[in-house]
Amino acid sequence: MDTQRFDAYLLENRERMVEEYKDFLRQPSVAATGQGITEMAALVARRLAMLGASVKVVPTEGDAPPVVWAELGEGDKTLLIYNHYDVQPPEPLELWESPPFEPSIRDGKLYARGASDDKGELITRIHAVEAWLKTQGALPFKIKWLIEGEEEIGSIHLHRWVEQHKDWLTGANGRRIDGCLWEFGGTDEQGRFTLHMGVKGICYVQLRVKSVDHDLHSSYAPLAPNAAWRLVWALNTIKDQDENILIDGYADYVREPSAAQIDMLRKIPFAEDEIKRMWRIDAFLKGRSGVEALKAYLFTPTATLCGITTGWQGQGTKTVLPAEATAKVDFRLVPDLTPEIVVELLRKHLDRRGFQDVEIVSYDGYRAEFCDVEAPIVQAAARAAKTTYGHEPVMIPTAAGSGPMWSLSSFIGGVPVVCAGIAHADNRVHSPNEHIILQNYYDGMRYVGRLFDEFARC
């Protein structure tokens, strides 16, 4: 690889590339509401076609966001790239320092919804491919690029799409993909480049209680059942004050990390003091620290109460007895604990305690996926990181977040996956004022070029 020509091209075209980045950010694409989804898919497809890729915008089901599928390059090896073009809702709007879909550069940072998750990662890779084609010639391997539009709402239709188009991923002869570059990554609290090789799974549910026909005057409390209290009592059976998950049989499906994974944890430079400072807390839960904290973070399943809605929430007082109460709960999963198992266990758990009236509305989730940390794609990513950033990357066996990795790894033959990107530890993804550090974007394009070179030779 002629790194000097590659880097020079990126520098010469930097201004134009940043404007293209902003074009992606100006286009809303909120999966939760459907705002701008069709337009964003078309924009992504047009930009990929400019690379000379064969591009298809493929429907999923009904009016659901389509998948953008692209193929380019030739060679004996195949690299799968996964991204998504949808973003989180921008609310609460009043907390943004600049409008979420009007990209703004301040103090070397680019602010907008999707600047990091995931339009920043996507455009970084598009621009790296462009620079390679302009300075190195044809790609020395085949790229298969899958860009979906529902990641932020659980990739509801993606697994079915993969089932229907499995031959696109594996080829007519069922040949295994050699590696996958996943959608996220970046630097830690100390600015060290990180690589992850897996994700937790997730199961998201809504619990709903309906007690009476309509909200009543609170004076009827001695006579009428209160939906809010009923829900609280049900929630109290799920988790105790010591952070123990109490669902019957839940722990039976928890696979302990391997000795090799624990060894990796010991080598992670964990900036726990910096994290506590950012969060403005004095200690982690249960006083966890060091390897113990990392093990809990990366390998422990969770039960998180995400929100409760019931009764009067407005300003001032209103004495009502709520007729309905709902709670949204997410469960982060480890291997062997699937979304289907969680819903089944939770239903039986509530029924045994007399909460048959608590309805469970289940949203599609993901299985956990832990990939081979010694795979050639991982080693190529590590070498490229050292060349680009001047230090060995921090190798992290899995991420505490979730995504549809299982569908694009184990399900299609065990594709090894590595997560590498341009985010940083405090980039406010899913929150107001999401942003990236522009230098991370510039370095990220250089990194992807070096990863391509290493992957071609591994």
C-alpha positions in Angstrom: 0.0 0.0 0.0 1.3 3.5 -0.9 0.3 5.1 2.4 1.7 8.5 1.4 -0.5 8.8 -1.7 -3.5 7.5 0.3 -3.1 10.0 3.1 -2.3 12.9 0.7 -5.6 12.2 -1.2 -7.6 12.4 2.1 -5.9 15.6 3.0 -6.5 17.2 -0.4 -10.2 16.2 -0.3 -10.8 16.8 3.3 -13.1 19.9 2.9 -15.3 18.2 0.4 -15.5 15.0 2.4 -16.6 16.9 5.5 -19.4 18.5 3.5 -20.5 15.1 2.3 -20.5 14.0 6.0 -22.7 16.9 6.8 -25.1 16.0 4.0 -25.6 12.6 5.7 -26.3 14.3 9.0 -28.7 16.9 7.6 -31.0 14.1 6.4 -33.1 12.9 9.4 -33.5 9.1 9.5 -35.3 8.2 12.8 -36.3 4.6 12.8 -38.6 5.0 15.8 -40.9 7.4 13.9 -40.0 6.7 10.2 -38.9 10.3 9.6 -36.6 10.5 6.6 -35.9 6.8 6.4 -36.6 6.3 2.7 -34.7 9.4 1.7 -31.7 8.4 3.8 -31.6 4.9 2.2 -31.6 6.5 -1.2 -28.8 8.9 -0.2 -26.6 6.1 1.0 -27.3 4.1 -2.1 -26.4 7.0 -4.4 -23.1 7.5 -2.6 -22.1 3.9 -2.7 -22.9 3.8 -6.4 -20.4 6.6 -6.9 -17.7 4.2 -5.8 -18.7 1.9 -8.7 -20.4 -0.6 -6.3 -23.3 -2.8 -7.4 -26.1 -1.4 -5.1 -29.5 -2.6 -4.3 -32.1 -1.0 -2.0 -34.0 -4.1 -0.8 -37.3 -4.0 1.0 -37.7 -5.9 4.3 -41.4 -6.3 5.2 -44.3 -3.9 4.5 -43.3 -0.3 5.1 -40.3 -1.2 7.2 -36.9 0.4 6.4 -35.1 -1.2 3.5 -31.6 -2.7 3.6 -29.0 -1.1 1.4 -26.8 -3.9 -0.1 -23.6 -3.2 -2.0 -20.8 -5.3 -3.5 -17.5 -4.1 -4.9 -14.0 -5.4 -5.4 -12.6 -8.8 -6.5 -10.4 -11.4 -5.1 -10.3 -14.6 -3.1 -11.1 -13.0 0.2 -14.4 -11.4 1.3 -14.9 -8.7 3.9 -18.4 -8.1 5.2 -19.0 -4.5 6.4 -22.1 -3.8 8.6 -23.5 -0.3 9.2 -26.9 1.3 9.8 -28.3 4.5 8.5 -31.0 5.1 11.1 -30.5 7.2 14.2 -32.0 7.7 17.6 -34.8 10.3 18.1 -33.3 13.7 18.9 -35.5 14.6 21.8 -35.3 16.3 24.2 -34.7 19.1 21.7 -34.2 21.8 24.3 -31.0 20.2 25.5 -29.2 20.5 22.2 -26.8 23.4 21.9 -27.4 23.4 18.1 -30.3 21.8 16.1 -29.7 18.0 15.9 -30.1 17.9 12.1 -28.1 21.0 11.4 -24.4 19.8 11.7 -22.3 22.3 13.6 -18.5 22.4 14.1 -17.3 23.7 17.5 -13.9 23.4 19.1 -12.8 20.7 16.6 -15.9 18.6 17.1 -18.8 17.9 14.8 -22.2 18.0 16.5 -25.4 16.4 15.1 -27.6 13.4 15.6 -25.8 10.4 14.0 -22.4 12.2 13.9 -21.1 9.1 15.6 -23.8 6.5 15.7 -23.7 5.5 12.9 -23.4 7.9 10.0 -19.9 8.9 11.1 -18.7 5.4 11.0 -20.4 4.8 7.6 -19.1 7.9 5.8 -15.6 7.2 7.2 -15.6 3.8 5.4 -17.1 5.2 2.2 -14.4 7.9 2.0 -11.7 5.3 2.8 -12.9 3.1 -0.1 -12.9 6.2 -2.4 -9.3 7.1 -1.4 -8.2 3.5 -2.0 -9.7 3.3 -5.4 -8.2 6.7 -6.4 -4.7 6.0 -5.1 -4.2 2.2 -5.0 -6.4 0.9 -7.8 -8.9 -1.9 -7.5 -9.7 -3.4 -4.1 -7.6 -6.6 -3.6 -10.6 -8.4 -2.1 -14.4 -8.4 -2.3 -16.5 -6.2 -0.1 -20.1 -7.1 0.8 -21.7 -4.1 2.5 -24.9 -4.4 4.5 -26.5 -1.1 5.8 -29.8 -1.4 7.6 -32.3 1.1 8.8 -33.7 -0.4 12.0 -30.7 -0.9 14.3 -31.9 1.7 16.8 -35.2 -0.1 17.2 -33.8 -3.6 17.5 -33.2 -4.6 13.8 -36.7 -6.0 13.8 -36.7 -7.4 10.3 -32.9 -8.0 9.7 -32.7 -11.6 10.8 -35.5 -12.6 8.5 -33.8 -10.6 5.7 -30.6 -12.5 6.3 -32.5 -15.8 6.1 -34.0 -14.8 2.8 -30.7 -13.5 1.3 -28.3 -15.9 2.9 -26.8 -16.7 -0.5 -25.8 -13.1 -1.0 -23.7 -13.3 2.1 -22.2 -16.7 1.6 -22.2 -16.9 -2.1 -23.7 -19.6 -4.3 -21.1 -22.1 -3.2 -21.6 -21.3 0.5 -18.1 -20.0 0.9 -17.4 -18.5 4.3 -16.9 -14.8 4.6 -13.3 -14.2 5.9 -14.2 -11.4 8.3 -16.6 -8.6 9.3 -15.9 -5.0 10.1 -18.7 -4.0 12.6 -20.4 -0.6 12.9 -19.0 0.9 16.0 -15.7 1.5 17.9 -13.2 4.2 18.7 -11.1 5.4 21.6 -11.5 5.0 25.4 -11.4 7.5 28.2 -7.7 8.0 27.9 -7.7 8.3 24.1 -6.5 4.7 23.4 -7.8 3.0 20.3 -10.0 0.0 21.2 -11.1 -3.2 19.4 -14.1 -5.3 20.4 -14.9 -8.8 19.2 -18.4 -9.3 20.3 -21.6 -7.8 21.8 -24.1 -8.7 24.5 -27.6 -9.6 23.4 -30.8 -7.7 24.4 -34.4 -8.5 25.2 -36.7 -5.5 25.5 -40.2 -5.7 27.0 -43.0 -3.6 28.2 -44.9 -4.6 31.2 -48.5 -3.4 31.4 -51.1 -3.4 34.1 -54.8 -2.4 33.7 -56.7 -2.2 37.0 -59.9 -0.3 36.4 -61.8 1.2 33.5 -60.4 4.7 33.9 -58.5 6.9 36.3 -60.4 7.4 39.5 -60.5 10.0 42.3 -57.8 8.9 44.8 -60.4 8.8 47.5 -61.4 5.4 46.1 -58.1 3.9 47.1 -59.7 1.6 49.8 -61.9 0.1 47.2 -60.3 0.1 43.8 -57.0 -1.6 42.7 -54.2 0.8 41.8 -52.4 -0.1 38.6 -49.3 1.8 39.6 -48.8 0.0 42.9 -49.6 -3.3 41.2 -46.8 -2.7 38.7 -44.3 -1.6 41.4 -45.0 -4.8 43.3 -44.4 -6.9 40.2 -41.2 -5.1 39.4 -39.9 -5.7 42.9 -39.9 -9.4 42.3 -37.5 -9.0 39.3 -34.6 -7.4 41.1 -33.6 -6.7 44.7 -31.8 -3.7 46.3 -28.5 -5.6 46.1 -28.7 -5.7 42.3 -29.5 -9.4 42.2 -31.8 -10.5 39.3 -34.5 -12.7 40.9 -36.2 -14.2 37.9 -36.5 -18.0 38.4 -34.0 -19.9 36.3 -32.3 -16.8 34.9 -28.8 -17.6 36.3 -29.0 -21.2 34.8 -28.4 -19.8 31.3 -25.4 -17.6 32.2 -22.2 -18.8 30.7 -19.1 -17.8 32.6 -16.3 -16.2 30.6 -13.4 -18.4 29.6 -9.9 -18.2 31.1 -8.7 -16.6 27.9 -11.4 -13.9 28.2 -10.6 -13.2 31.8 -6.9 -12.9 30.9 -7.9 -10.3 28.3 -9.7 -8.4 31.0 -6.6 -8.2 33.1 -4.7 -6.6 30.3 -7.3 -3.8 29.7 -6.2 -0.4 31.1 -9.5 0.4 32.8 -9.9 4.1 33.5 -12.4 3.7 36.2 -11.6 7.0 38.0 -12.2 8.9 34.7 -15.5 7.1 34.2 -16.7 8.0 37.7 -15.7 11.6 37.1 -17.7 11.7 33.9 -20.7 10.1 35.6 -20.2 12.2 38.8 -20.4 9.2 41.1 -18.1 8.1 43.9 -18.2 4.4 43.3 -19.5 1.7 41.0 -22.4 -0.5 42.2 -21.4 -3.1 44.9 -18.1 -1.4 45.2 -16.8 -3.1 42.1 -13.4 -2.2 40.8 -10.7 -3.4 38.4 -11.2 -6.8 36.8 -14.3 -7.5 38.9 -15.9 -4.4 37.5 -15.0 -5.2 33.9 -16.2 -8.8 34.3 -19.6 -7.5 35.5 -19.8 -4.9 32.8 -18.9 -7.2 29.9 -20.1 -10.7 31.0 -23.0 -10.2 33.4 -26.6 -10.2 32.2 -28.7 -7.3 33.3 -32.3 -6.3 34.1 -32.7 -2.5 33.6 -35.8 -0.5 34.3 -35.8 2.0 31.5 -38.9 4.0 32.2 -42.3 4.0 34.0 -45.5 5.7 32.8 -48.6 6.0 35.0 -51.0 8.4 36.6 -50.4 12.2 36.7 -47.0 13.4 35.5 -47.8 17.1 34.9 -47.0 20.2 36.9 -48.7 20.6 40.3 -51.0 18.1 41.9 -53.8 15.9 40.6 -55.2 13.3 43.0 -55.9 10.3 40.8 -55.8 6.5 41.2 -54.2 5.3 38.0 -56.1 2.9 35.9 -53.0 1.8 33.8 -49.3 1.6 34.4 -46.5 0.5 32.1 -42.8 -0.1 32.5 -40.2 -0.6 29.9 -37.4 -3.0 30.8 -34.3 -4.2 28.9 -32.3 -7.3 29.6 -28.7 -7.4 28.3 -27.8 -11.0 27.5 -24.8 -13.2 27.5 -24.4 -16.4 25.3 -27.0 -19.1 26.0 -29.5 -16.5 27.4 -31.7 -15.7 24.4 -34.5 -13.2 24.1 -37.0 -16.0 23.8 -35.8 -17.7 27.0 -36.0 -14.4 28.9 -39.6 -13.8 27.9 -40.6 -17.4 28.8 -38.8 -17.2 32.2 -40.3 -13.8 33.0 -43.8 -14.9 32.2 -43.5 -18.0 34.4 -41.8 -16.0 37.2 -44.7 -13.4 37.3 -47.4 -16.1 37.1 -46.0 -18.0 40.1 -46.2 -14.9 42.2 -49.8 -14.1 41.3 -49.1 -11.5 38.6 -51.0 -13.2 35.8 -52.6 -9.8 35.1 -49.3 -8.2 34.2 -49.1 -8.2 30.4 -45.7 -8.7 28.7 -45.3 -7.0 25.3 -42.2 -8.3 23.8 -40.0 -6.4 21.3 -37.6 -8.3 19.1 -34.1 -8.6 20.5 -30.7 -9.9 19.7 -28.7 -12.9 20.8 -25.2 -12.3 22.3 -22.2 -13.0 20.0 -18.6 -13.6 21.2 -16.2 -14.0 18.3 -12.8 -15.5 17.9 -10.3 -13.0 19.4 -7.4 -14.7 17.5 -9.0 -14.5 14.1 -7.0 -13.1 11.2 -9.4 -10.1 10.8 -8.8 -9.3 14.4 -5.0 -9.5 14.1 -5.1 -7.4 10.9 -7.2 -4.8 12.7 -4.7 -4.7 15.6 -1.7 -4.3 13.2 -3.5 -1.5 11.4 -4.2 0.3 14.7 -0.6 0.2 15.7 0.5 1.6 12.4 -2.1 4.4 12.4 -2.2 5.4 16.0 1.3 4.5 17.2 0.3 2.2 20.0 -1.1 -1.3 20.5 -4.9 -1.2 20.6 -6.8 -2.1 23.8 -8.2 -5.5 23.0 -11.7 -6.0 24.6 -13.3 -9.4 24.2 -16.9 -8.1 23.9 -18.9 -4.9 24.1 -21.5 -4.2 26.8 -23.9 -2.9 24.1 -26.0 -4.9 21.7 -26.5 -5.4 18.0 -27.5 -8.0 15.4 -24.1 -9.6 15.3 -25.2 -13.2 15.8 -27.3 -13.0 12.6 -24.2 -12.0 10.6 -21.7 -14.2 12.4 -22.7 -17.6 13.9 -25.9 -17.8 11.9 -24.1 -17.6 8.6 -21.2 -19.9 9.4 -19.2 -18.3 12.2 -17.8 -15.1 10.6 -15.2 -13.5 12.8 -16.1 -9.9 13.7 -14.1 -6.9 14.8 -15.5 -3.6 16.0 -13.4 -0.5 15.1 -14.5 3.1 14.6 -14.2 6.8 15.3 -16.2 7.4 18.5 -14.7 8.5 21.8 -15.8 7.8 25.3 -17.9 10.9 25.9 -19.5 11.5 22.5 -23.1 11.5 23.8 -24.6 8.9 21.5 -28.3 8.5 22.2 -28.3 11.8 24.0 -28.5 15.5 23.1 -25.3 17.0 21.7 -24.0 13.8 20.0 -20.7 14.5 18.4 -17.3 13.2 17.1 -13.9 14.7 17.4 -13.0 15.6 13.8 -9.4 14.4 14.2 -10.8 10.9 15.0 -12.7 11.0 11.6 -9.6 12.0 9.7 -7.5 9.3 11.5 -10.4 6.8 11.0 -10.2 7.1 7.2 -6.4 6.4 7.4 -7.1 3.5 9.7 -9.6 1.8 7.4 -7.1 2.1 4.5 -4.4 0.4 6.5 -6.9 -2.3 7.7 -7.8 -3.0 4.1 -4.1 -3.5 3.4 -3.5 -5.8 6.3 -6.7 -7.8 5.6 -5.6 -8.4 2.0 -2.3 -9.8 3.2 -3.4 -11.8 6.3 
